[in-house]
Amino acid sequence: MKLLVLLSFLFVVSISYGQYDEFPLYPEGLENNPISYDVEESYVDSVVAPGALSGKNRVYSYVSNPTYMLFPASEAENKHIGLVIAPGGGLRNVWLDKEGIDIALWLSQKGISCMVLKYRVNHRDEKGKFKYKSDDYKEVADQDAKQAVTLMRSMAGNMDFDPDKVGMIGFSAGGWLTERITVKKVDGIGNMKPDWMPDFAGLIYFKNEAKYLKNKKNLKDLPPIFMAVARDDYRLGVLNDLDYFTKLILDVEKSELHIYNSGGHGFGISNDKGISVATWIDSFYNWMLDVNPQTP
């Protein structure tokens, strides 16, 4: 009941190109949080790319208390679809604007209800050593992702979208996180789909060579997947596995793979990486409408 009361007050988000309200990902608190730092959460300002709707490019580190921001769909354009957005940052940073707020601003204007997730991160020191063991940290990030999808689905009534049309899109490390809960965590859950499992997934220049996808025995169990990558992305191995990804898009119903001629890693929605790659978000938006048919 407390959660429902809290959610009723969350729609004070200011959709102006300025400040956005952040809310705790765990409204009733996060007990025994294994992630903590001796310094406060902070960010650095990176270069703002042309076309950035937020006008900012903040890169957060030392995130130990996860939060989220809401971007309700344009009432006139509402497509009744919910989407959780997981920015990238190598699991040690969160590129909140470029791969979060900018995406949410664009899509919400098109009628998609969006949540931007600022998940807990792992810190790497000057010697390249992470503070937390990889497996321990991954479970924490996994918990945040599942909580975000579950929370977003619970907001369907207040935000006016279909609770059965809630997806997740992730960029780079955020794509890895999206892949992880969409693919790895579905094994053994049986026929009952949990609230945290996305109904569709977007993997944008996602990082780790699709390890979880490759280990999935029955691809037909997966929800529709949209993938976008540039052929000159030096960080990814996607282009070395085209045979596998061809099989993936054939086996997983309504899935798509888009390979752009240029764009590198981290192209976001800016228009300075090439004309073609700048259209990926239009393709993603139209794909969402295909996999989530609108009712008259």
C-alpha positions as CSV (number, residue, x, y, z in Angstrom):
1,M,0.0,0.0,0.0
2,K,2.8,2.4,0.9
3,L,4.4,1.8,-2.5
4,L,1.1,2.5,-4.3
5,V,0.7,5.7,-2.4
6,L,4.2,6.8,-3.3
7,L,3.8,6.0,-6.9
8,S,0.8,8.2,-7.1
9,F,3.0,11.2,-6.4
10,L,5.8,10.5,-8.9
11,F,4.4,12.3,-11.8
12,V,6.0,15.6,-11.0
13,V,8.7,15.1,-13.6
14,S,9.5,18.3,-15.4
15,I,9.9,17.5,-19.1
16,S,11.9,20.7,-19.8
17,Y,15.4,20.6,-21.0
18,G,16.8,21.1,-17.6
19,Q,16.4,19.3,-14.3
20,Y,14.7,16.0,-13.9
21,D,13.6,14.5,-10.6
22,E,15.3,11.3,-9.4
23,F,13.5,8.8,-7.2
24,P,15.0,5.9,-5.2
25,L,14.9,2.7,-7.1
26,Y,13.9,0.9,-3.8
27,P,11.2,3.2,-2.4
28,E,11.1,1.5,1.0
29,G,14.9,1.4,1.3
30,L,17.7,-1.0,0.4
31,E,18.7,-3.2,3.3
32,N,22.3,-4.5,3.5
33,N,23.5,-2.7,0.4
34,P,26.8,-4.4,-0.5
35,I,27.9,-1.4,-2.6
36,S,29.3,1.6,-0.7
37,Y,32.1,4.1,-1.2
38,D,34.0,6.5,1.0
39,V,33.3,9.3,-1.4
40,E,30.1,10.8,-2.6
41,E,28.5,10.0,-6.0
42,S,29.8,12.4,-8.5
43,Y,30.0,13.2,-12.2
44,V,32.2,14.7,-14.8
45,D,30.9,16.7,-17.8
46,S,31.9,15.2,-21.1
47,V,31.6,16.7,-24.6
48,V,28.0,17.4,-25.6
49,A,27.3,16.0,-29.0
50,P,25.3,17.8,-31.7
51,G,21.6,17.0,-31.4
52,A,21.8,16.1,-27.7
53,L,18.3,16.9,-26.4
54,S,19.3,17.4,-22.8
55,G,22.2,19.7,-23.6
56,K,24.3,17.8,-21.2
57,N,26.6,14.8,-21.1
58,R,27.3,13.8,-17.5
59,V,29.2,10.7,-16.6
60,Y,28.4,9.4,-13.1
61,S,30.7,7.3,-10.9
62,Y,30.6,6.0,-7.3
63,V,26.8,5.3,-7.6
64,S,25.8,3.2,-4.6
65,N,22.2,4.3,-4.2
66,P,20.3,3.5,-7.4
67,T,17.7,5.9,-8.7
68,Y,15.4,6.4,-11.7
69,M,13.7,9.2,-13.6
70,L,10.4,9.1,-15.4
71,F,9.5,10.6,-18.7
72,P,5.7,10.1,-19.4
73,A,4.6,9.7,-23.0
74,S,3.2,12.6,-24.8
75,E,-0.5,12.4,-24.2
76,A,-1.4,13.2,-27.8
77,E,1.0,10.6,-29.1
78,N,0.7,7.9,-26.4
79,K,1.4,4.4,-27.8
80,H,0.8,2.7,-24.4
81,I,4.3,1.2,-24.3
82,G,6.6,1.3,-21.3
83,L,10.4,1.2,-21.6
84,V,13.3,1.0,-19.1
85,I,16.5,2.6,-20.4
86,A,19.9,1.4,-19.0
87,P,22.8,3.6,-20.0
88,G,26.3,2.3,-20.5
89,G,29.6,3.1,-18.8
90,G,31.6,-0.1,-18.5
91,L,29.7,-1.0,-15.2
92,R,31.9,1.6,-13.5
93,N,30.2,4.7,-14.8
94,V,26.7,5.7,-15.9
95,W,26.5,7.9,-19.0
96,L,23.2,9.3,-17.8
97,D,22.4,11.9,-20.4
98,K,23.8,10.6,-23.7
99,E,22.5,7.1,-23.2
100,G,19.6,7.8,-20.9
101,I,17.9,11.1,-20.7
102,D,18.4,12.0,-24.4
103,I,16.9,8.7,-25.4
104,A,13.9,9.2,-23.1
105,L,13.2,12.7,-24.3
106,W,13.1,11.6,-27.9
107,L,11.0,8.5,-27.3
108,S,8.6,10.1,-24.8
109,Q,7.8,12.8,-27.4
110,K,6.9,10.0,-29.7
111,G,4.5,8.4,-27.2
112,I,6.7,5.9,-25.3
113,S,6.6,6.1,-21.5
114,C,10.2,5.9,-20.3
115,M,12.2,5.2,-17.1
116,V,15.9,6.0,-17.1
117,L,17.8,3.8,-14.6
118,K,20.9,4.9,-12.7
119,Y,22.1,1.6,-11.4
120,R,24.9,0.9,-8.9
121,V,28.4,0.7,-10.3
122,N,31.7,-0.9,-9.5
123,H,34.8,1.3,-9.1
124,R,38.1,0.6,-10.8
125,D,41.3,2.1,-9.3
126,E,44.3,3.5,-11.2
127,K,45.8,0.0,-11.4
128,G,42.7,-1.4,-13.1
129,K,41.4,-3.3,-10.1
130,F,37.7,-3.3,-9.3
131,K,36.6,-2.8,-5.7
132,Y,34.0,-5.6,-5.9
133,K,34.4,-9.0,-7.3
134,S,32.9,-9.4,-10.7
135,D,30.3,-12.1,-9.8
136,D,29.2,-10.2,-6.7
137,Y,28.8,-7.0,-8.5
138,K,26.9,-8.5,-11.4
139,E,24.3,-9.8,-9.0
140,V,23.8,-6.3,-7.7
141,A,23.4,-4.8,-11.1
142,D,21.1,-7.6,-12.0
143,Q,19.0,-6.8,-8.9
144,D,18.7,-3.2,-10.0
145,A,17.7,-4.1,-13.5
146,K,15.0,-6.5,-12.4
147,Q,13.7,-4.0,-9.8
148,A,13.5,-1.3,-12.5
149,V,11.4,-3.4,-14.9
150,T,9.1,-4.6,-12.0
151,L,8.6,-1.0,-10.8
152,M,7.9,0.3,-14.3
153,R,5.3,-2.4,-14.9
154,S,3.6,-1.5,-11.6
155,M,3.2,2.1,-12.9
156,A,1.2,1.1,-16.0
157,G,-2.1,2.4,-14.6
158,N,-0.7,5.8,-13.5
159,M,1.3,6.3,-16.7
160,D,-1.3,4.9,-19.1
161,F,0.6,2.1,-20.8
162,D,-0.1,-1.6,-21.2
163,P,1.6,-3.6,-18.4
164,D,2.2,-6.4,-20.9
165,K,4.1,-4.1,-23.2
166,V,7.1,-3.2,-21.0
167,G,10.6,-3.5,-22.6
168,M,14.1,-2.6,-21.8
169,I,16.9,-1.1,-23.9
170,G,20.5,-0.9,-22.9
171,F,23.6,0.7,-24.3
172,S,27.1,-0.9,-24.2
173,A,27.3,-2.2,-20.6
174,G,23.7,-1.4,-20.1
175,G,23.1,-3.6,-23.1
176,W,24.9,-6.4,-21.3
177,L,22.7,-5.8,-18.3
178,T,19.6,-5.9,-20.5
179,E,20.8,-9.1,-22.2
180,R,21.5,-10.7,-18.8
181,I,18.0,-10.3,-17.4
182,T,16.3,-11.0,-20.8
183,V,18.3,-14.2,-21.5
184,K,20.3,-15.6,-18.7
185,K,17.8,-15.2,-15.9
186,V,14.9,-16.8,-17.8
187,D,16.2,-20.4,-17.6
188,G,14.4,-22.4,-15.0
189,I,11.5,-19.9,-14.4
190,G,9.0,-22.3,-16.1
191,N,5.9,-21.0,-18.0
192,M,5.2,-18.1,-15.6
193,K,6.9,-15.0,-16.8
194,P,8.1,-12.9,-13.8
195,D,7.3,-9.2,-13.7
196,W,11.0,-8.3,-14.1
197,M,11.4,-10.0,-17.5
198,P,11.1,-7.5,-20.3
199,D,8.5,-8.2,-23.0
200,F,11.0,-7.0,-25.6
201,A,14.6,-5.9,-25.6
202,G,16.9,-3.4,-27.3
203,L,20.7,-4.2,-27.3
204,I,22.6,-1.2,-28.6
205,Y,26.3,-1.7,-29.2
206,F,26.1,-4.0,-26.3
207,K,29.2,-5.3,-24.7
208,N,30.5,-8.9,-24.0
209,E,30.0,-10.6,-27.3
210,A,26.5,-11.9,-26.4
211,K,27.8,-14.6,-24.0
212,Y,24.3,-15.2,-22.5
213,L,22.6,-15.3,-25.9
214,K,25.2,-17.9,-27.1
215,N,24.6,-20.1,-24.1
216,K,20.8,-20.0,-24.5
217,K,19.7,-23.5,-25.7
218,N,16.2,-22.6,-27.0
219,L,16.2,-19.2,-28.6
220,K,12.5,-19.4,-29.4
221,D,11.8,-18.8,-25.7
222,L,13.2,-15.3,-25.9
223,P,11.1,-12.1,-26.4
224,P,11.7,-10.0,-29.6
225,I,15.2,-8.5,-29.7
226,F,16.4,-5.4,-31.5
227,M,20.2,-5.0,-32.0
228,A,22.1,-2.1,-33.5
229,V,25.9,-1.8,-34.0
230,A,28.4,0.0,-36.2
231,R,30.7,-2.1,-38.3
232,D,33.7,0.1,-37.1
233,D,32.9,-0.5,-33.4
234,Y,36.3,-1.6,-32.2
235,R,35.0,-2.8,-28.8
236,L,32.6,-5.5,-29.9
237,G,32.8,-8.9,-31.4
238,V,29.3,-8.9,-32.9
239,L,30.6,-8.6,-36.5
240,N,32.7,-11.7,-35.9
241,D,29.6,-13.7,-35.2
242,L,27.3,-12.8,-38.0
243,D,26.4,-16.4,-38.6
244,Y,25.1,-16.7,-35.1
245,F,23.3,-13.4,-35.1
246,T,21.6,-14.4,-38.4
247,K,20.4,-17.5,-36.7
248,L,19.2,-15.4,-33.8
249,I,17.0,-13.1,-35.8
250,L,15.6,-16.0,-37.7
251,D,14.8,-18.0,-34.5
252,V,13.5,-15.2,-32.3
253,E,10.3,-14.0,-33.7
254,K,10.1,-10.3,-34.7
255,S,13.8,-9.7,-34.0
256,E,16.1,-7.4,-36.0
257,L,19.8,-6.7,-36.4
258,H,21.0,-3.4,-37.8
259,I,24.6,-2.9,-38.8
260,Y,25.6,0.6,-39.8
261,N,28.5,1.5,-42.0
262,S,30.0,3.9,-39.4
263,G,29.4,5.2,-35.9
264,G,32.1,3.5,-33.8
265,H,31.2,2.8,-30.2
266,G,28.8,5.0,-28.2
267,F,27.0,6.8,-31.1
268,G,23.9,7.5,-29.0
269,I,21.4,9.6,-30.9
270,S,23.8,12.3,-32.0
271,N,24.0,13.3,-35.6
272,D,27.8,13.6,-35.8
273,K,28.6,9.9,-36.4
274,G,27.0,9.6,-39.8
275,I,23.7,10.1,-41.5
276,S,22.7,6.4,-41.6
277,V,23.6,5.5,-38.0
278,A,21.6,8.5,-36.7
279,T,18.4,6.8,-37.9
280,W,18.8,3.7,-35.6
281,I,16.4,5.2,-33.1
282,D,13.7,5.7,-35.7
283,S,14.1,2.0,-36.6
284,F,13.9,1.1,-32.9
285,Y,10.8,3.1,-32.4
286,N,9.0,1.7,-35.5
287,W,10.1,-1.8,-34.4
288,M,8.5,-1.3,-31.0
289,L,5.3,-0.5,-32.7
290,D,5.6,-3.7,-34.8
291,V,6.1,-5.9,-31.7
292,N,3.5,-4.0,-29.7
293,P,0.5,-3.6,-32.0
294,Q,-1.8,-0.7,-31.2
295,T,-5.4,-1.5,-30.4
296,P,-8.0,0.7,-32.1
